[in-house]
Amino acid sequence: MNKIKILHMYADMLDLYGDSGNMEIISYRCRMRGIECIIDKYSIDSPQPNFSDYDLIYIGGGADLEQQHISEDLSKCRDGIEAAYRRGTFLFLICGGYQLMGKYYRDADGTDIPGLGLFEYYTIAEPNRRKRCIGNIVIRAQLAGKSVDVVGFENHGGQTHNVKTPLGEVLYGHGNCTRSSHEGYFEKNVIATYMHGPCLAKNPEISDYIIGYCINRSNENAELQQLDDKLEKDCRQIMIDRLLKK
């Protein structure tokens, strides 16, 4: 039996807009395929695990206050997370989790919250707290050589700069900055995005990209069984057509 081992970090603090639901969706889609899915949780002052033991590390979204609370503890995990990333562990990062993997996050008061510096981007919040990137968003991403239109919900005051490999092109909404052309950050084993919702509920292709990557770490010939995603795709298409006014 194929198996995926996941570490969900700060689930008790970083769960804006149902972001923890992403792990429920991964678990469900694994279960439907007979893939064993083990989800461990880590929070502030928990004993540090061996991060490299995991196929997937997940960090959800949180407001400035939550990011400040976890930043010191997260910095203690830096070496372990970086080692896991370098060895191929997948990083799935939403909003605050996305920001904290960069160089730093400067909040609306001008206070710098150090990031782990795994990636070269950085985030600066709008001083005016009412100026936010908020609303539905549609992006066009390339996953495993296929073009996929992805739908989500964004709500962030932070403006993320110096993203060299974005997740996708913005078709509707804001993206990494106010009215920017691209959203998120992407590598073979990293997906970072501002999309809440939870993101995976609306976009089964992203779920399966992550699952497929994880099971192929130990079984290079593994193929994912196709699931019936007609309902999810039909609902997403209605939203896309409405937003893009096709």
WOTALIN-V609925 format. One record per pair of residues at least 24 apart in sequence whose ideal C-beta (glycine too) atoms are under 8 Angstrom apart, sorted by the first residue. I is the first residue (numbers start at 1). J is the second residue. D is the distance in whole Angstrom. If there is no record, write none. Layout:
I|J|D / I|J|D
This chain:
1|34|6 / 1|35|7 / 1|36|6 / 2|33|8 / 2|34|8 / 2|35|5 / 2|36|7 / 2|215|5 / 2|218|8 / 2|219|6 / 2|222|6 / 3|35|7 / 3|36|4 / 3|37|8 / 3|38|7 / 3|215|8 / 3|218|8 / 4|30|6 / 4|35|6 / 4|36|7 / 4|37|5 / 4|38|7 / 4|55|5 / 4|56|7 / 4|211|7 / 4|214|5 / 4|215|6 / 5|38|5 / 5|40|7 / 5|53|7 / 5|54|5 / 5|55|5 / 5|56|8 / 6|37|7 / 6|38|7 / 6|39|5 / 6|40|7 / 6|54|6 / 6|55|7 / 6|56|5 / 6|57|8 / 6|58|6 / 7|39|8 / 7|40|5 / 7|41|8 / 7|42|6 / 7|49|7 / 7|51|7 / 7|54|4 / 7|56|7 / 7|57|5 / 7|58|7 / 8|39|6 / 8|40|7 / 8|41|5 / 8|42|7 / 8|58|5 / 9|41|8 / 9|42|5 / 9|43|8 / 9|57|7 / 9|58|7 / 9|59|5 / 9|74|8 / 9|77|8 / 9|97|8 / 10|42|7 / 10|43|6 / 10|44|7 / 10|59|6 / 10|60|7 / 10|62|7 / 10|66|8 / 10|70|5 / 10|74|8 / 11|41|5 / 11|43|7 / 11|60|7 / 12|41|8 / 12|43|5 / 13|43|7 / 13|44|8 / 13|62|6 / 13|66|5 / 13|69|7 / 13|70|6 / 14|59|6 / 14|60|4 / 14|61|6 / 14|62|4 / 14|66|6 / 14|70|7 / 14|94|8 / 14|96|6 / 14|97|6 / 15|60|6 / 15|61|8 / 15|62|8 / 16|60|7 / 16|61|4 / 16|62|6 / 16|63|7 / 16|94|8 / 16|95|6 / 16|96|8 / 16|155|8 / 16|196|6 / 17|61|7 / 17|153|7 / 17|155|7 / 17|196|4 / 17|197|6 / 17|198|7 / 18|196|7 / 18|197|7 / 18|198|5 / 19|60|3 / 19|61|5 / 19|94|5 / 19|95|8 / 19|196|6 / 19|198|6 / 19|199|8 / 20|60|6 / 20|198|7 / 21|198|4 / 21|200|8 / 21|201|6 / 22|58|7 / 22|60|7 / 22|92|7 / 22|94|7 / 22|198|4 / 22|199|6 / 22|200|5 / 22|201|8 / 23|58|6 / 25|198|7 / 25|200|4 / 25|201|6 / 25|207|6 / 26|56|8 / 26|200|7 / 26|207|6 / 26|210|7 / 26|211|7 / 29|204|7 / 29|207|5 / 29|208|7 / 29|211|6 / 29|227|7 / 30|211|6 / 32|225|8 / 32|227|6 / 33|224|7 / 33|225|5 / 33|227|7 / 35|211|7 / 35|215|7 / 42|77|8 / 44|69|7 / 44|70|6 / 44|73|5 / 45|73|7 / 48|76|7 / 48|77|6 / 48|80|6 / 49|80|8 / 50|80|7 / 51|77|7 / 51|80|4 / 51|81|5 / 51|83|7 / 51|84|4 / 51|89|7 / 52|80|7 / 52|83|6 / 52|84|4 / 52|87|5 / 52|89|6 / 54|84|7 / 54|89|6 / 55|89|6 / 55|90|6 / 55|214|4 / 55|215|8 / 55|217|6 / 56|89|7 / 56|90|5 / 56|91|8 / 56|92|6 / 56|210|7 / 56|214|6 / 57|81|7 / 57|84|6 / 57|85|8 / 57|89|6 / 57|90|7 / 57|91|5 / 57|92|7 / 58|92|5 / 58|93|8 / 58|97|8 / 59|91|8 / 59|92|8 / 59|93|5 / 59|94|7 / 59|96|7 / 59|97|3 / 59|100|7 / 59|101|8 / 60|94|5 / 60|95|7 / 60|96|7 / 60|97|6 / 61|94|5 / 61|95|3 / 61|96|5 / 61|97|7 / 61|98|8 / 61|194|8 / 61|196|6 / 62|95|7 / 62|96|4 / 63|96|8 / 64|107|5 / 64|108|7 / 64|113|8 / 64|125|7 / 66|96|7 / 67|96|5 / 67|99|7 / 67|100|6 / 67|105|6 / 67|107|8 / 67|113|6 / 68|107|8 / 68|111|8 / 68|113|6 / 70|100|8 / 71|100|7 / 71|113|5 / 71|114|6 / 74|100|6 / 74|116|7 / 75|114|6 / 75|116|7 / 78|116|5 / 78|117|8 / 81|116|7 / 81|118|7 / 82|116|7 / 82|118|6 / 85|118|6 / 85|189|7 / 85|190|7 / 88|189|6 / 88|217|6 / 89|189|7 / 90|189|5 / 90|190|7 / 90|191|8 / 90|210|6 / 90|213|6 / 90|214|6 / 91|118|8 / 91|189|7 / 91|190|5 / 91|191|8 / 91|192|7 / 92|190|8 / 92|191|5 / 92|192|8 / 92|210|6 / 93|185|8 / 93|190|7 / 93|191|7 / 93|192|4 / 93|193|7 / 94|192|8 / 94|193|6 / 94|194|8 / 94|195|7 / 94|196|7 / 94|199|7 / 95|156|6 / 95|193|8 / 95|194|5 / 95|196|7 / 97|192|7 / 98|160|7 / 98|184|7 / 98|185|7 / 98|192|4 / 98|193|6 / 98|194|7 / 99|123|4 / 99|158|6 / 99|160|7 / 101|192|7 / 102|160|7 / 105|158|6 / 108|157|6 / 119|185|6 / 119|190|8 / 119|192|8 / 120|162|6 / 120|164|7 / 121|160|5 / 121|161|6 / 121|162|5 / 121|163|5 / 121|164|8 / 121|185|6 / 122|160|7 / 122|161|6 / 122|162|6 / 123|158|4 / 123|159|7 / 123|160|5 / 123|161|7 / 124|158|7 / 124|159|5 / 124|161|7 / 125|157|5 / 125|158|5 / 125|159|7 / 126|157|5 / 126|158|8 / 126|159|7 / 129|157|6 / 131|157|7 / 131|178|7 / 132|156|7 / 132|157|5 / 133|157|8 / 133|159|8 / 133|173|8 / 133|174|4 / 133|175|7 / 133|177|8 / 133|178|6 / 133|194|7 / 134|174|8 / 135|173|6 / 135|174|8 / 136|172|7 / 136|173|6 / 136|239|7 / 136|243|6 / 137|170|7 / 137|172|6 / 137|173|3 / 137|174|7 / 137|175|7 / 137|183|7 / 137|194|8 / 137|195|6 / 138|170|8 / 138|171|4 / 138|172|4 / 138|173|6 / 138|239|8 / 138|240|6 / 138|243|6 / 138|244|7 / 139|167|7 / 139|168|4 / 139|169|6 / 139|170|5 / 139|171|6 / 139|173|8 / 139|175|7 / 139|182|8 / 139|183|5 / 139|184|7 / 139|195|8 / 140|168|5 / 140|169|5 / 140|171|6 / 141|167|5 / 141|168|4 / 141|169|8 / 141|186|7 / 141|206|8 / 142|168|8 / 143|205|6 / 143|206|7 / 143|209|5 / 144|209|6 / 144|212|7 / 146|205|8 / 148|203|7 / 148|205|5 / 148|206|8 / 149|236|8 / 149|240|6 / 150|195|7 / 150|199|8 / 150|202|8 / 150|203|5 / 150|205|8 / 150|206|7 / 151|195|8 / 151|197|8 / 151|202|5 / 151|203|7 / 151|236|5 / 151|239|5 / 151|240|6 / 151|243|8 / 152|193|7 / 152|194|8 / 152|195|3 / 152|196|6 / 152|197|5 / 152|199|5 / 152|202|7 / 152|203|7 / 153|195|7 / 153|196|5 / 153|197|5 / 154|183|8 / 154|194|5 / 154|195|6 / 154|196|7 / 155|194|8 / 155|196|7 / 156|194|5 / 160|185|8 / 167|191|6 / 167|192|7 / 167|193|6 / 171|244|6 / 172|243|5 / 172|244|6 / 188|213|8 / 189|213|6 / 201|232|7 / 202|232|7 / 202|235|7 / 202|236|5 / 202|239|8 / 203|232|8 / 203|236|7 / 204|229|4 / 204|232|5 / 204|233|7
